[in-house]
Amino acid sequence: MLRPAIDLDAEMTASEVLKRLALNGFWVDATQPDARARLERVSAASNRPLDAVARSLARDAHRFGAAIRRQWGTHVLWYARALQEVLERCAAAQASELLVDVLALHEPDSRPPVEWADSGILLSNSVVMDKGQPMAVSLDDDSWLPAARPGSPQAAELATRSGPVGAAPAEPPAPVQAWPRIEAPSCQPAAQPFDVIVGFGAAQQAGLIGGPVALPFEPGVEALDLRIELSTGTGVEALEGWSRDLRVSVNDVSAAEVSFRLRGTEPTNRERAWLTMLEVRYLLAGTVCGTAARPLVILPAAGPNQPAGPGFGTAWQDMPVTATPVTLTADALAPDLTIEITKPDRNASSGHYVCQLSSPHELATERGPFPMDLGQNAKTFAKSLVEDVRQYSGGALVQSALKSIGLLVAERLPPQAFDALSELGAKLAPDAVPAVLITSAEPYVPWELAWMETPLDAKRPSYLGAQVLLGRWLRDNDMPPSGAARKVVVPRPATHPLSTLNVSNMAVMAAWYKAETGLRKLPKAEDEAKLLATTYRGVPLAARAEALTQLLNATLMRDFDAIQVQAVHFAGHGDFDPNRPDGSALFLEDGTPLRSLLFRSANYGGERQPLLFLNACMLGIGGELLGDMAGFPGHSLRGGFGGVLGALWEVDDAIAHDVALEFWQRALPPSPARGEPIGAILRELRARYAGDAMSSPVPTYLAYVYYGHPRLTLQRVP
């Protein structure tokens, strides 16, 4: 049986495990200290009885599994266990006892993880991974991955939706002229300084993950001046800084290189080895133009541990790594500040991240890398925040809850991020609003809600998303390991989000729900769809499987002619089922839940990157539409969409209707006018959150999250 997974680490104590499980709604009984602490906090804040709060937050542990990561020397091992068993054993153990001992985990008991995209039978006690991150566990033999069983109706349905992810582009790619180059040891004793050389090479380098470099030198340009930024995780310090300037000559690209002097710190973890990544970012005029990485192990100064024996676990050097193609093209509308959040330890069960800042402006603020600690893993941290909004929405206490969440989120960002914003506020023109792009390896935390103690505009709510033009992006394209066969692909998502988009066609999909579906009619959503289709001469699509297939396959028709759409709007019901690995769903008009995984197979990317607005109007159902970021934003961007908007929690039906109409009115005015930047529109809408009103404020205005360029503008074309 395939069950959604809670991420745990074998070196967590029983007490730490119980705390994480309590934050996710699991406990042996409500009197368990960690559970009771959470329930009492919510009960006091929401003025609801403790037992009522417990019933609303509790989840059935029998329907979940645990994906347990264990470091063994320089290898990584995985174990799948029933969550109920983990819960009961930890509750009976000493608080300080490590999970590896509580569950008596042995090397031969580990199983190689299975990738989500693979087909076939899952082994018992297997962890199911997606791009190196645990998604689910298989606890019984003969369990099949969803939509992957050969010959199944689900597999056939998926096969009709598009070609494989990474299909070849219609136009031939630019010639490959160079590859990223990172020269560094794979293992290094602590306390001994070592050099890391970063540059470019004529061929793919062994042990490095990174794509080919596109070098678009314009006529008359003899050299490019780049900024090289290096970062790592725990266990490494830079003796002479983390960034360097690099001039690349068009006549001799391979000659350009910079050097970093690093030193490892003594490993203090149980296995006496730090497992981390050397991650390089290539910047041109403040634009992050791509990344490359290679694994690094820091061993004890007195002598390295012996690596795990063959057959158990995966060597750190063989772990899945993500990087992006390096396209050395500056963004003419580059954000004023890019906040990049990476995870060099590749350990989803920990809350340890690294943050770096970049800007096209000269700033005195330090750029990083800065360590970040969410306390819990990102999914648990974000889930508890969204649940708090659910508990308090509809009452006056939502104002206090949202501010508390904002303060908590802001504490997780390095203070230098806010220092940089203050510096930009003083540096830019008086009427200019800073544009901020957050690219993150953790797509869960609502950074839009980060509370600014010193807001740039005191007349607006102090939430980051109401103060600046804000967008998010994912920068985690798969790159093949060194020496592997490589196909020319369209990066999905693109390395850079679009900053301009011409719109000749819009698709408008809506559902007219009938009583037999069990779903409430949404007259406001129906009206919204009709108005948008009329105003923008949109292609009206009933929310049916056939129309959705045409949309995802980019095979829509108008007046018997094939057309391409550049904007897509959905209005209807949404839901989130925490008992499914792919829990996000939009409901078709016959009541069928449409899982977000299907959007991963969309046939977009390259020259075709539509903007997708998922306005799933909900009252009391499915609040975490975007809280599961394997959900619609992640899958849609990996399906080639150029931007995604949606709601983090329940939204008021009438307000969502008005938000949608105003959004498109301002984003897509009549030709030849160009629309307002998407980040500016959302900033204005978030500012309408009446946090100081005497009546209960409506959190709908703060619910919308946007993945895309903060300065993206649209223009209607014939």
C-alpha positions as CSV (number, residue, x, y, z in Angstrom):
1,M,0.0,0.0,0.0
2,L,1.3,3.4,-0.9
3,R,1.0,5.9,1.9
4,P,2.0,9.6,2.1
5,A,5.2,10.0,4.1
6,I,6.3,12.1,7.0
7,D,10.0,12.9,6.7
8,L,12.2,11.9,9.7
9,D,15.9,11.5,10.4
10,A,17.4,8.6,12.2
11,E,19.3,10.9,14.5
12,M,16.2,12.7,15.8
13,T,15.4,11.9,19.4
14,A,12.1,10.3,20.4
15,S,11.0,13.7,21.8
16,E,11.8,15.5,18.6
17,V,9.9,12.9,16.6
18,L,6.8,13.2,18.8
19,K,7.0,17.0,18.5
20,R,7.1,16.8,14.7
21,L,4.3,14.3,14.6
22,A,2.2,16.4,16.9
23,L,2.6,19.4,14.6
24,N,1.3,17.2,11.8
25,G,-1.7,16.1,13.8
26,F,-0.5,12.7,15.1
27,W,-0.4,11.6,18.7
28,V,-1.1,8.6,20.8
29,D,-3.6,10.6,22.8
30,A,-4.3,14.3,23.3
31,T,-2.6,14.3,26.7
32,Q,0.8,13.6,25.2
33,P,2.9,16.7,26.2
34,D,3.8,17.8,22.7
35,A,0.2,17.3,21.5
36,R,-1.3,19.0,24.4
37,A,1.1,22.0,24.1
38,R,0.0,22.5,20.5
39,L,-3.7,22.0,21.3
40,E,-3.7,24.4,24.2
41,R,-2.0,27.1,22.2
42,V,-4.7,26.9,19.4
43,S,-7.5,26.5,22.0
44,A,-6.4,29.7,23.8
45,A,-6.0,31.7,20.6
46,S,-9.2,30.6,19.0
47,N,-11.3,30.5,22.1
48,R,-12.5,27.0,21.3
49,P,-12.7,23.9,23.6
50,L,-9.6,21.8,23.7
51,D,-11.4,18.6,22.6
52,A,-13.0,20.5,19.6
53,V,-9.5,21.7,18.5
54,A,-8.1,18.1,19.0
55,R,-10.9,16.7,16.7
56,S,-10.3,19.3,14.0
57,L,-6.5,18.8,13.9
58,A,-6.2,15.1,14.5
59,R,-5.2,12.8,11.6
60,D,-5.2,9.0,11.3
61,A,-1.6,7.7,11.7
62,H,-2.7,4.3,10.2
63,R,-3.0,5.9,6.8
64,F,0.5,7.4,6.8
65,G,4.0,6.2,6.7
66,A,7.4,7.5,7.7
67,A,10.3,8.0,5.3
68,I,13.4,7.8,7.6
69,R,16.8,9.0,6.4
70,R,19.9,7.7,8.0
71,Q,23.5,8.7,7.4
72,W,25.9,5.8,7.7
73,G,29.4,7.0,7.3
74,T,29.4,8.7,3.9
75,H,26.4,6.8,2.6
76,V,22.6,7.6,2.9
77,L,20.2,4.8,3.8
78,W,16.4,4.9,3.7
79,Y,13.8,3.1,5.7
80,A,10.0,3.0,5.3
81,R,7.9,2.3,8.4
82,A,4.2,2.5,9.3
83,L,3.7,5.9,11.1
84,Q,1.6,4.3,13.8
85,E,4.4,2.0,14.8
86,V,6.9,5.0,14.9
87,L,4.4,7.0,17.0
88,E,3.8,4.2,19.5
89,R,7.5,3.2,19.9
90,C,8.6,6.8,20.4
91,A,5.9,7.4,22.9
92,A,7.2,4.4,24.9
93,A,10.9,5.3,24.6
94,Q,13.1,7.6,26.6
95,A,12.8,11.1,25.4
96,S,16.5,11.3,24.5
97,E,16.7,8.0,22.7
98,L,17.6,8.3,19.1
99,L,15.1,7.0,16.5
100,V,17.8,4.7,15.0
101,D,17.8,2.9,18.3
102,V,14.1,3.2,19.0
103,L,13.3,1.4,15.8
104,A,16.5,-0.8,15.9
105,L,17.4,0.2,12.3
106,H,20.0,-2.0,10.7
107,E,21.9,-1.6,7.5
108,P,20.4,-4.7,5.8
109,D,16.9,-3.5,6.6
110,S,17.3,-0.4,4.4
111,R,15.9,-0.4,0.9
112,P,17.0,1.5,-2.2
113,P,14.5,4.4,-2.8
114,V,12.2,4.2,-5.9
115,E,11.7,7.3,-8.1
116,W,8.2,8.5,-8.5
117,A,8.4,8.4,-12.3
118,D,9.4,4.8,-12.4
119,S,6.9,2.0,-13.1
120,G,6.6,-1.5,-11.8
121,I,6.1,-3.2,-8.5
122,L,7.4,-1.5,-5.4
123,L,9.3,-3.5,-2.9
124,S,8.0,-3.8,0.6
125,N,9.2,-1.0,2.9
126,S,10.3,1.2,0.0
127,V,10.6,5.0,0.1
128,V,9.2,6.7,-3.0
129,M,11.2,9.7,-4.1
130,D,10.6,12.6,-6.4
131,K,13.8,14.2,-7.6
132,G,15.6,13.0,-4.6
133,Q,13.0,14.0,-2.0
134,P,10.7,11.5,-0.2
135,M,7.0,11.6,-1.2
136,A,5.5,8.4,0.0
137,V,6.3,4.9,1.3
138,S,5.2,1.4,0.1
139,L,4.6,-0.9,3.1
140,D,3.2,-3.9,1.3
141,D,4.3,-6.0,-1.7
142,D,2.7,-5.6,-5.1
143,S,1.9,-1.9,-4.6
144,W,1.9,0.2,-7.8
145,L,2.9,3.8,-8.2
146,P,-0.2,5.9,-9.1
147,A,-0.7,6.3,-12.8
148,A,2.4,4.2,-13.5
149,R,1.2,0.5,-13.7
150,P,1.7,-0.7,-17.2
151,G,-1.5,-1.1,-19.1
152,S,-3.6,0.6,-16.4
153,P,-6.3,3.1,-17.3
154,Q,-4.4,5.8,-15.4
155,A,-1.2,5.1,-17.3
156,A,-3.1,5.3,-20.6
157,E,-4.7,8.5,-19.6
158,L,-1.4,10.1,-18.7
159,A,0.2,8.9,-21.9
160,T,-2.3,10.9,-24.0
161,R,-1.6,14.2,-22.3
162,S,1.8,15.0,-23.7
163,G,5.2,13.8,-24.6
164,P,7.8,13.1,-21.9
165,V,9.0,15.9,-19.6
166,G,11.9,17.5,-21.3
167,A,10.7,17.0,-24.9
168,A,13.0,18.4,-27.6
169,P,12.3,22.1,-28.5
170,A,10.9,23.0,-31.8
171,E,13.9,25.3,-32.6
172,P,17.5,24.0,-32.5
173,P,19.4,25.1,-29.4
174,A,22.3,27.4,-29.4
175,P,25.6,25.7,-29.9
176,V,27.2,24.4,-26.7
177,Q,30.5,26.3,-26.2
178,A,31.4,25.5,-22.6
179,W,30.6,23.6,-19.4
180,P,30.7,24.6,-15.8
181,R,33.9,23.7,-14.0
182,I,34.4,23.2,-10.3
183,E,37.7,21.7,-9.2
184,A,37.6,20.5,-5.6
185,P,38.3,17.4,-3.6
186,S,35.4,15.0,-3.1
187,C,36.5,14.2,0.5
188,Q,38.5,16.5,2.7
189,P,39.8,16.2,6.3
190,A,38.6,18.9,8.7
191,A,40.9,21.8,9.7
192,Q,43.0,21.5,6.5
193,P,42.4,24.4,4.1
194,F,41.7,23.5,0.5
195,D,41.1,25.4,-2.7
196,V,38.0,25.4,-5.0
197,I,38.5,26.6,-8.6
198,V,35.4,27.7,-10.5
199,G,35.3,28.5,-14.2
200,F,34.4,26.9,-17.5
201,G,35.6,23.9,-19.4
202,A,35.4,22.6,-22.9
203,A,33.8,19.3,-21.8
204,Q,31.6,18.0,-19.0
205,Q,33.5,17.5,-15.8
206,A,33.5,14.3,-13.9
207,G,31.7,14.5,-10.6
208,L,30.0,17.8,-11.4
209,I,26.3,18.4,-11.9
210,G,25.5,21.2,-14.3
211,G,24.3,21.8,-17.9
212,P,26.0,23.3,-20.9
213,V,26.8,27.0,-20.9
214,A,25.2,29.2,-23.5
215,L,27.4,32.2,-24.2
216,P,25.4,34.7,-26.2
217,F,28.1,37.3,-26.9
218,E,26.7,40.2,-28.8
219,P,28.6,41.6,-31.8
220,G,31.5,43.8,-30.6
221,V,31.4,42.4,-27.0
222,E,34.7,40.8,-26.2
223,A,34.1,39.8,-22.6
224,L,31.5,39.2,-20.0
225,D,31.9,40.3,-16.4
226,L,30.3,37.8,-14.1
227,R,29.9,37.4,-10.4
228,I,30.6,33.9,-9.0
229,E,28.9,33.0,-5.7
230,L,29.8,29.9,-3.8
231,S,27.9,28.3,-1.0
232,T,27.9,25.1,1.1
233,G,26.0,23.7,4.1
234,T,27.1,22.8,7.6
235,G,30.8,22.0,8.1
236,V,32.6,24.4,5.7
237,E,33.8,27.9,6.2
238,A,35.3,30.4,3.7
239,L,38.6,31.9,4.7
240,E,38.5,34.7,2.1
241,G,34.8,35.3,1.3
242,W,32.2,33.5,-0.8
243,S,32.1,35.6,-4.0
244,R,34.4,36.6,-6.8
245,D,34.4,38.6,-10.0
246,L,35.2,36.7,-13.2
247,R,35.9,38.2,-16.6
248,V,35.1,35.7,-19.4
249,S,36.8,36.4,-22.8
250,V,35.0,35.4,-25.9
251,N,38.3,34.2,-27.4
252,D,39.3,31.9,-24.5
253,V,36.3,30.9,-22.3
254,S,38.2,28.1,-20.6
255,A,41.0,30.4,-19.3
256,A,38.6,32.3,-17.0
257,E,38.6,31.0,-13.4
258,V,38.5,32.2,-9.8
259,S,39.7,30.5,-6.6
260,F,38.1,30.1,-3.2
261,R,39.9,29.1,0.0
262,L,37.8,26.9,2.2
263,R,38.2,24.9,5.4
264,G,36.1,22.1,6.9
265,T,35.1,22.0,10.5
266,E,35.3,18.9,12.7
267,P,32.2,16.7,12.2
268,T,30.2,16.5,15.4
269,N,27.3,14.4,14.2
270,R,26.9,10.7,15.1
271,E,28.6,9.4,11.9
272,R,31.5,11.9,12.1
273,A,31.1,13.1,8.5
274,W,29.5,16.3,7.1
275,L,27.7,15.5,3.8
276,T,27.2,18.7,1.8
277,M,27.3,20.3,-1.6
278,L,29.5,22.9,-3.2
279,E,27.0,25.0,-5.1
280,V,28.0,27.7,-7.6
281,R,25.8,30.5,-8.9
282,Y,26.7,32.4,-12.1
283,L,25.5,36.0,-12.1
284,L,25.5,38.6,-14.9
285,A,24.4,42.2,-14.0
286,G,22.6,40.9,-10.9
287,T,20.8,38.2,-12.7
288,V,21.3,34.6,-11.6
289,C,22.1,32.9,-14.9
290,G,22.4,29.3,-13.7
291,T,23.9,26.9,-11.2
292,A,26.2,24.0,-10.9
293,A,27.1,21.7,-8.0
294,R,29.3,18.9,-6.8
295,P,29.2,16.8,-3.6
296,L,31.7,17.2,-0.8
297,V,32.4,15.2,2.3
298,I,34.2,16.6,5.3
299,L,35.9,13.9,7.4
300,P,37.5,14.0,10.9
301,A,40.9,15.7,11.0
302,A,42.4,12.6,12.7
303,G,41.4,10.2,10.0
304,P,38.3,9.5,7.8
305,N,35.5,7.1,8.8
306,Q,35.3,4.1,6.6
307,P,32.4,4.4,4.1
308,A,29.5,2.0,4.3
309,G,30.0,-1.4,2.7
310,P,28.6,-2.1,-0.8
311,G,24.9,-3.0,-1.1
312,F,23.7,-0.7,1.7
313,G,22.5,2.8,1.0
314,T,23.7,5.3,-1.6
315,A,27.1,6.9,-1.6
316,W,26.9,10.7,-1.1
317,Q,28.7,11.3,-4.4
318,D,25.9,9.3,-6.2
319,M,22.9,11.1,-4.6
320,P,20.5,12.9,-6.9
321,V,21.5,16.6,-7.4
322,T,19.7,19.4,-9.1
323,A,21.2,22.2,-11.1
324,T,20.1,24.5,-13.9
325,P,21.5,25.3,-17.4
326,V,23.8,28.4,-17.4
327,T,22.5,31.0,-19.8
328,L,24.6,34.1,-19.5
329,T,21.9,36.6,-20.4
330,A,21.1,39.5,-18.1
331,D,17.4,40.2,-17.3
332,A,16.7,43.8,-18.4
333,L,14.0,43.9,-15.7
334,A,16.0,42.1,-13.1
335,P,14.5,42.1,-9.6
336,D,16.1,44.6,-7.2
337,L,16.7,41.8,-4.8
338,T,16.9,38.0,-5.3
339,I,16.6,35.8,-2.2
340,E,17.9,32.3,-3.0
341,I,17.2,29.6,-0.5
342,T,19.1,26.3,-1.1
343,K,19.6,23.0,0.8
344,P,23.1,21.7,0.4
345,D,22.5,18.8,2.8
346,R,19.7,17.5,0.6
347,N,18.0,16.2,3.8
348,A,14.2,16.8,3.6
349,S,13.8,15.8,7.2
350,S,15.8,18.7,8.5
351,G,15.0,22.4,8.6
352,H,18.5,23.5,7.7
353,Y,18.9,25.8,4.6
354,V,21.3,28.3,3.2
355,C,20.2,31.8,2.1
356,Q,22.1,34.1,-0.4
357,L,21.2,37.6,-1.6
358,S,21.9,39.1,-4.9
359,S,21.1,42.5,-6.5
360,P,21.9,44.5,-9.6
361,H,22.4,47.5,-7.2
362,E,25.5,48.2,-5.2
363,L,24.5,47.4,-1.6
364,A,26.5,47.6,1.6
365,T,24.5,44.8,3.1
366,E,26.3,41.5,3.3
367,R,25.1,39.0,0.7
368,G,25.7,35.7,2.5
369,P,25.6,32.7,2.4
370,F,23.6,32.7,5.7
371,P,22.4,29.6,7.5
372,M,18.7,29.3,8.0
373,D,16.9,27.0,10.4
374,L,13.1,26.4,10.2
375,G,13.2,24.4,13.4
376,Q,11.1,21.7,11.8
377,N,11.3,20.4,8.2
378,A,9.7,22.8,5.7
379,K,6.5,20.9,5.1
380,T,5.7,20.6,8.8
381,F,6.6,24.3,9.4
382,A,4.4,25.5,6.6
383,K,1.5,23.1,7.3
384,S,1.1,24.3,10.9
385,L,1.0,27.9,9.7
386,V,-1.7,27.2,7.2
387,E,-3.7,25.2,9.7
388,D,-3.5,28.2,12.1
389,V,-5.2,30.4,9.5
390,R,-7.9,27.8,9.0
391,Q,-8.6,27.7,12.8
392,Y,-8.9,31.5,13.1
393,S,-10.4,32.5,9.8
394,G,-13.9,33.9,10.2
395,G,-13.1,35.5,13.6
396,A,-11.4,38.6,14.8
397,L,-8.5,36.6,16.0
398,V,-7.3,36.0,12.5
399,Q,-5.6,39.3,12.6
400,S,-3.4,38.3,15.5
401,A,-2.9,34.8,14.0
402,L,-1.6,36.2,10.7
403,K,0.7,38.7,12.4
404,S,2.1,36.0,14.6
405,I,2.7,33.8,11.5
406,G,4.3,36.8,9.8
407,L,6.6,37.3,12.7
408,L,7.5,33.6,12.8
409,V,8.2,33.5,9.1
410,A,10.3,36.7,9.3
411,E,12.4,35.2,12.0
412,R,13.5,32.5,9.7
413,L,14.9,34.8,7.1
414,P,18.4,36.3,7.8
415,P,18.1,39.9,9.1
416,Q,20.3,40.9,6.1
417,A,17.4,40.3,3.8
418,F,15.4,43.1,5.6
419,D,18.5,45.3,5.8
420,A,18.9,45.0,2.0
421,L,15.2,46.0,1.5
422,S,15.7,49.0,3.7
423,E,18.8,50.0,1.8
424,L,16.9,49.6,-1.5
425,G,14.1,51.7,-0.1
426,A,16.5,54.5,0.5
427,K,18.4,54.0,-2.8
428,L,15.6,53.8,-5.3
429,A,13.5,56.7,-6.5
430,P,10.9,57.9,-4.1
431,D,8.0,56.4,-6.0
432,A,9.8,53.2,-6.9
433,V,8.8,49.9,-5.2
434,P,11.5,47.2,-4.9
435,A,10.9,44.0,-6.9
436,V,11.9,40.8,-5.0
437,L,12.2,37.3,-6.4
438,I,12.4,34.4,-4.0
439,T,13.9,31.2,-5.5
440,S,13.7,28.4,-3.0
441,A,14.5,24.8,-2.6
442,E,11.6,24.7,-0.1
443,P,8.4,25.5,-1.8
444,Y,6.2,25.4,1.3
445,V,6.8,28.4,3.6
446,P,4.5,31.4,2.9
447,W,7.3,34.0,2.7
448,E,4.7,36.5,1.4
449,L,3.5,36.8,5.0
450,A,6.9,37.7,6.5
451,W,6.3,40.7,8.8
452,M,8.5,43.8,8.3
453,E,9.0,45.5,11.6
454,T,10.2,48.6,9.6
455,P,7.9,48.6,6.6
456,L,8.9,50.5,3.5
457,D,5.4,52.0,3.4
458,A,3.8,52.5,6.8
459,K,0.4,53.0,5.2
460,R,0.3,49.4,4.0
461,P,0.1,46.2,5.9
462,S,3.6,45.2,7.1
463,Y,3.5,41.8,5.3
464,L,6.3,41.4,2.7
465,G,3.9,40.7,-0.1
466,A,2.0,44.0,0.6
467,Q,5.2,46.0,0.7
468,V,7.2,44.9,-2.4
469,L,6.6,43.5,-5.8
470,L,7.0,39.8,-5.0
471,G,7.4,36.7,-7.0
472,R,8.7,33.2,-6.4
473,W,10.5,30.7,-8.7
474,L,11.7,27.1,-8.6
475,R,15.3,26.6,-9.8
476,D,15.7,22.8,-9.6
477,N,15.9,21.4,-13.1
478,D,17.2,17.8,-13.2
479,M,20.7,17.5,-14.7
480,P,22.2,14.2,-15.6
481,P,25.2,12.8,-13.6
482,S,28.6,13.2,-15.1
483,G,29.2,10.8,-18.0
484,A,25.5,10.1,-18.5
485,A,23.8,10.4,-21.8
486,R,22.3,13.9,-22.2
487,K,19.4,14.9,-24.3
488,V,18.8,18.5,-25.4
489,V,15.8,19.6,-23.5
490,V,13.7,22.6,-22.8
491,P,14.3,23.6,-19.2
492,R,11.0,23.2,-17.2
493,P,10.7,25.5,-15.4
494,A,12.8,27.9,-17.3
495,T,16.0,29.1,-15.7
496,H,14.6,32.7,-15.7
497,P,10.9,33.5,-15.2
498,L,9.3,35.5,-18.0
499,S,9.3,39.3,-17.6
500,T,7.1,40.0,-20.6
501,L,4.3,38.0,-22.2
502,N,2.2,38.8,-25.3
503,V,-1.4,37.4,-25.0
504,S,-3.4,36.7,-28.1
505,N,-5.6,34.0,-26.6
506,M,-7.0,33.2,-23.1
507,A,-8.6,29.9,-22.1
508,V,-11.2,30.2,-19.4
509,M,-12.3,26.9,-17.7
510,A,-15.1,26.7,-15.2
511,A,-17.4,24.1,-13.6
512,W,-21.1,24.2,-13.4
513,Y,-21.6,21.7,-10.6
514,K,-24.9,19.8,-10.3
515,A,-26.5,18.6,-7.1
516,E,-25.6,14.9,-7.8
517,T,-21.9,15.7,-7.6
518,G,-22.2,16.6,-3.9
519,L,-20.4,19.9,-4.6
520,R,-22.0,23.2,-3.9
521,K,-22.7,25.4,-6.9
522,L,-20.5,28.4,-7.2
523,P,-22.6,31.1,-8.9
524,K,-19.9,33.7,-8.5
525,A,-17.3,31.5,-10.1
526,E,-19.7,30.8,-13.0
527,D,-20.3,34.6,-13.4
528,E,-16.5,35.2,-13.2
529,A,-15.8,32.7,-16.1
530,K,-18.6,34.2,-18.3
531,L,-17.3,37.7,-17.8
532,L,-13.7,36.8,-18.5
533,A,-14.6,34.8,-21.6
534,T,-16.6,37.7,-23.0
535,T,-14.2,40.5,-22.1
536,Y,-11.1,38.8,-23.4
537,R,-12.7,36.8,-26.2
538,G,-11.5,33.8,-24.2
539,V,-11.9,30.2,-25.3
540,P,-14.6,28.9,-22.9
541,L,-13.9,25.4,-21.6
542,A,-16.2,23.3,-19.5
543,A,-14.3,21.6,-16.7
544,R,-14.3,18.2,-18.3
545,A,-11.6,15.7,-19.0
546,E,-11.7,16.2,-22.8
547,A,-11.2,19.9,-22.6
548,L,-8.5,19.6,-20.0
549,T,-6.6,17.1,-22.2
550,Q,-6.7,19.6,-25.0
551,L,-5.5,22.4,-22.7
552,L,-2.6,20.4,-21.3
553,N,-1.6,19.1,-24.8
554,A,-1.7,22.6,-26.2
555,T,-4.2,21.5,-28.9
556,L,-7.0,24.0,-28.4
557,M,-9.2,25.1,-31.3
558,R,-11.2,28.2,-32.1
559,D,-13.4,28.5,-35.2
560,F,-11.8,25.2,-36.4
561,D,-8.3,26.7,-36.3
562,A,-5.6,25.5,-33.9
563,I,-4.5,28.2,-31.4
564,Q,-2.0,28.7,-28.7
565,V,-3.1,30.2,-25.4
566,Q,-0.9,32.5,-23.3
567,A,-3.2,32.9,-20.3
568,V,-5.4,30.3,-18.5
569,H,-8.0,30.9,-15.8
570,F,-9.8,28.3,-13.8
571,A,-12.7,29.0,-11.5
572,G,-14.2,26.2,-9.4
573,H,-13.8,24.0,-6.3
574,G,-10.4,22.9,-5.0
575,D,-9.5,20.5,-2.2
576,F,-6.5,19.1,-0.5
577,D,-6.5,15.5,0.8
578,P,-3.6,15.0,3.3
579,N,-4.0,11.3,3.0
580,R,-2.7,11.2,-0.5
581,P,0.9,11.8,-1.7
582,D,-0.5,14.0,-4.5
583,G,-3.3,15.6,-2.4
584,S,-4.1,18.8,-4.3
585,A,-7.1,18.6,-6.5
586,L,-9.4,20.7,-8.7
587,F,-12.9,19.3,-9.2
588,L,-14.3,18.8,-12.7
589,E,-17.9,19.5,-13.2
590,D,-18.9,15.9,-12.8
591,G,-17.3,15.8,-9.4
592,T,-14.1,14.1,-10.5
593,P,-11.0,15.3,-8.5
594,L,-8.3,16.4,-10.9
595,R,-4.9,15.7,-9.3
596,S,-2.1,18.2,-9.7
597,L,0.3,15.5,-11.1
598,L,-1.5,15.7,-14.4
599,F,-0.2,19.3,-14.9
600,R,3.4,18.0,-14.9
601,S,2.8,16.4,-18.3
602,A,1.6,19.7,-19.9
603,N,3.1,20.3,-23.3
604,Y,4.4,23.8,-22.7
605,G,7.8,25.4,-22.2
606,G,10.3,27.2,-24.3
607,E,8.5,29.7,-26.5
608,R,5.1,28.7,-25.0
609,Q,4.8,29.6,-21.3
610,P,1.2,30.6,-20.4
611,L,0.3,32.3,-17.2
612,L,-2.1,30.1,-15.1
613,F,-4.5,31.5,-12.5
614,L,-6.1,28.8,-10.4
615,N,-9.0,30.6,-8.6
616,A,-10.5,27.7,-6.8
617,C,-13.1,29.5,-4.6
618,M,-13.7,27.6,-1.4
619,L,-15.6,28.0,1.8
620,G,-14.6,25.5,4.5
621,I,-13.0,22.9,2.1
622,G,-9.5,22.3,0.7
623,G,-7.6,25.1,2.2
624,E,-4.2,23.8,1.4
625,L,-4.6,24.0,-2.4
626,L,-1.1,25.3,-2.8
627,G,0.2,24.2,0.6
628,D,1.4,20.9,-0.9
629,M,4.0,22.2,-3.3
630,A,4.3,19.0,-5.1
631,G,0.9,20.3,-6.1
632,F,-0.3,22.7,-8.8
633,P,2.5,25.3,-8.7
634,G,5.3,22.8,-8.8
635,H,3.8,20.4,-11.3
636,S,2.5,23.3,-13.5
637,L,5.9,25.0,-13.7
638,R,7.5,21.7,-14.5
639,G,4.9,21.3,-17.2
640,G,6.1,24.5,-18.8
641,F,3.7,27.2,-17.5
642,G,5.4,30.5,-17.2
643,G,3.7,31.6,-14.0
644,V,1.1,30.3,-11.5
645,L,-1.3,32.1,-9.1
646,G,-3.4,30.4,-6.5
647,A,-4.6,30.5,-2.9
648,L,-2.9,29.1,0.2
649,W,-6.1,28.6,2.1
650,E,-9.8,29.0,1.9
651,V,-11.0,32.1,0.0
652,D,-14.2,33.9,0.2
653,D,-16.3,33.2,-2.9
654,A,-17.5,36.7,-3.6
655,I,-14.1,38.3,-2.9
656,A,-12.3,35.8,-5.0
657,H,-14.7,36.7,-7.8
658,D,-13.8,40.4,-7.5
659,V,-10.1,39.7,-7.2
660,A,-10.1,37.7,-10.4
661,L,-11.9,40.3,-12.4
662,E,-9.8,43.2,-11.2
663,F,-6.6,41.2,-11.6
664,W,-7.2,40.5,-15.3
665,Q,-8.5,44.0,-15.9
666,R,-5.3,45.5,-14.6
667,A,-3.0,42.8,-16.1
668,L,-4.5,42.7,-19.5
669,P,-5.9,46.1,-20.6
670,P,-7.1,46.8,-24.1
671,S,-4.4,47.0,-26.8
672,P,-2.0,48.7,-27.2
673,A,-1.6,49.3,-23.5
674,R,0.7,47.0,-21.5
675,G,-0.6,45.7,-18.2
676,E,0.7,46.5,-14.7
677,P,3.4,44.2,-13.3
678,I,1.8,41.1,-11.8
679,G,3.7,41.8,-8.5
680,A,2.3,45.3,-8.4
681,I,-1.3,44.1,-8.8
682,L,-0.9,41.6,-6.1
683,R,0.8,44.1,-3.8
684,E,-2.2,46.4,-4.2
685,L,-4.7,43.5,-3.5
686,R,-2.9,42.4,-0.4
687,A,-2.9,45.9,0.9
688,R,-6.7,45.7,1.1
689,Y,-6.4,43.3,4.0
690,A,-8.2,45.2,6.7
691,G,-5.9,44.2,9.6
692,D,-6.9,47.1,11.7
693,A,-10.7,47.0,11.0
694,M,-13.1,46.7,13.9
695,S,-14.9,43.9,12.1
696,S,-13.2,40.5,11.4
697,P,-10.6,41.1,8.6
698,V,-10.9,38.8,5.6
699,P,-7.7,36.8,5.0
700,T,-8.6,36.2,1.3
701,Y,-6.6,39.2,0.2
702,L,-3.4,37.7,1.8
703,A,-4.1,34.2,0.5
704,Y,-2.8,34.5,-3.1
705,V,0.7,33.3,-3.9
706,Y,2.4,33.9,-7.2
707,Y,5.2,32.0,-8.9
708,G,6.7,34.1,-11.6
709,H,8.7,37.2,-12.3
710,P,7.6,40.1,-10.0
711,R,7.8,42.5,-13.0
712,L,6.0,40.3,-15.5
713,T,3.7,42.4,-17.7
714,L,1.2,41.2,-20.3
715,Q,0.0,42.8,-23.5
716,R,-2.8,42.0,-25.8
717,V,-1.9,41.3,-29.4
718,P,-4.0,40.3,-32.4
